[in-house]
């Protein structure tokens, strides 16, 4: 009987620890929760390296407008720039959202996306995308009111619809090898010729030449992007042009699309000698071509993409100078 209390005390020493887990056993940990997105993550998702593609057609389209009318309508030019930049950022966030919810970005090689990483709720990314589309629409409405060209509302609506359905909707055209076609039309023809029209009320043939040039450079940027993601897109079922034609054909197309604008400017230089200076843009274009043909890892193509984007902006600025010089 005397030993009974000591036994009870001993038994108390083996009581389970707080939380209900036996001594020496730890609770299983679940998957680590992603850290909240920072301002830097949001800026990265805007893909600023693609913004020169939005700026280039406005710059060279404005140059063609000055050539046609002899005046610089800086307010309208700035509004055109706002439309282009806001649309570009909006479509970048829209792609982040759409590819993220589809699972296309789960194994991508480039910078992590907000939606796919789980660091931001998909609805938040979608909301930001729609905000930028709305800002583009407001800037476009200002242009329409200023120029009284009300039919341009249909063009603006078409631009926003095309931006969304690149990767959004049930049947996105970016998944059907049509991305390059729409990029050429909207980043080349519509953006350049539209910028010229709203400022000059006319479209000289120089604007069409410039539109083709910046359009094919924008296509080259998309080809570099899709070449980088070719393996992941095959797995995800995203049928880009690069997936359909393969690596070698994509490399050939990229090279052609980077060089064609310089053939165009060589022709224009017969009438506008300063256009020869556009060859300076090859300082970025040629290294991009070299990387596309010699890359060892997909990440190297991110540099090629950025260089091609800068090629487009440099080319557009120098060709605009030729028009107004």
TAMODA-V981577 format. One line per field, one symbol per residue. ss: DSSP state (A for helix, B for strand, O for the rest). phi: phi as a letter, one per 20 degrees, with the letter a starting at -180 (. if undefined). burial: 1 if it has 16 or more other ideal C-beta (glycine too) atoms within 10 Angstrom, else 0. A space follows every 10 residues. Layout:
ss->???
phi->???
burial->???
This chain:
ss->OOOAAAAAAA AAOOOOOOOO OOOOOOOOOO OOOOOOOOAA AAAAAOOAAA AAAAAAAAAA AAAAAAAAAO OOOAAAAAAA AAAAAAAAAA AAAAAAAAAA AAOAAAAOOO OOOAAAAOOO OAAAAAAAAA AAAAAAAAAA AAAAAAAOOO OAAAAAAAAA AAAAOOOOOO OOAAABOOAA AAAAAAAAAA AAAAAAAAAA OOOOAAAAAA AAAAAAAAAA AAAAAAAAOA AAAAAAOOBO AAAAAOAAAA AAAAAAAAAA AAAAAAAAOO OOAAAAAAAA AAAAAAAAAA AAAAOOOOOA AAAAAAAAAA AAAAAAAAAA AAAAO
phi->.fefgfffff fffdfgfgnn eggnddffee fffgfgfegf fffffflffe fgfefgffff ffgfffffdn cdefffffff ffgfffffff fffffgffff fenfefcfef gfeffffmec fgffffffgf ffffffffff ffffffemef ffffffffff ffffefcenf cfffecmdgf fffffeedff ffffffffed mbcfffffgf ffffffffff ffffffffeg ffffffneef ffffenffff fffgffffeg gfffffffff dcgfffffff fffdffgfff ffedfdcgff ffffffffff gfffffffff fffef
burial->0000000000 0000000000 0000000000 0000001000 1101111011 1111111111 1111111100 0010011011 1111111111 1111111111 1101100101 0111111011 0100110111 0110111011 0111001000 0100010011 0111111100 0111101111 0111111111 1111111111 0011011111 1111111111 1111111111 0110010101 1110000001 1011101101 1101100110 0101111100 1101100110 1100100100 1101111111 1111111111 11100
